């Protein structure tokens, strides 16, 4: 049985889940611009850029999992 509070939480997290999916599309489409080489930082290595890119996508995936769990009431 769904109460008003749980319906509000589910609706809110559904909106956040959709927004997070759109942010993931933005990350994928602009990953080279966001995580590519920067001429103003010559000491930056490719492994440092790869680590930053991986960390951003892992954080995105965790936020997607949490908002999806609350949106579909899997808690």
N, C-alpha and C positions, 0 to 999 in steps of 0.2 A: 504494500500500500504506500503510495507516494504522498508525502505531505507537501505543503506549500514551500517550506524551507528547502527540502531536498529537490523540488522541481526548480527552484531558483538557482540552487547550486549547480544542478545538472545543466541548466540553460547557460549559466555564466561560463562554466568550463567547456561547454560545447562551442561557444563563441571563441574562447581562448584557444581551443584545439584547432579550429579553422584558421584563426590568425597565426598560430604557430606553423601550420602547414604552409600557409602563404609565405611566412618568413623563411621556411626551408626552401621553397622554390626560389625566393630571392637570393638565398645563400648559394644555391647551385648555379643560378644564372650569372651571378656576379662574383664567383669565387676567384677568378683570375684578377679582377680589379681589387677585391678585398684582401686577398692573400698573396698576390703576385710580388714581383721584385719591386723594391723601392729605391730609386737612385739616390735619395737623400740619406740612406742608411747603408753605406758600402760594406760594413762589417757584418751584415746580416747573412747568415748561411741558409742554404736550401733546407737543411734539416730543421732549423729554427722555424722557417716558414711552414714546413710540413707539420711540425708539432702544433703550431698555432691554428692551422686549418683543422687538424684532427681534433683538437680540443674544442673548437667552436662547434663542430658537427656532433661531437659527443654530448656537449651541453644541450644542443638543440634536440638530440634524440631523447635525452632524459626528460626534458620539458614536454616533448611530444608524448612520451609514455605516461607521465604523471597527469597531464591535462586530459589525455585520452581515457585514462582509468577513471578519473572523476566524471568525465563527460558521459561515459557509458556505465557508470555506477558499478565499477568492479572493485571497490574498496571494501 
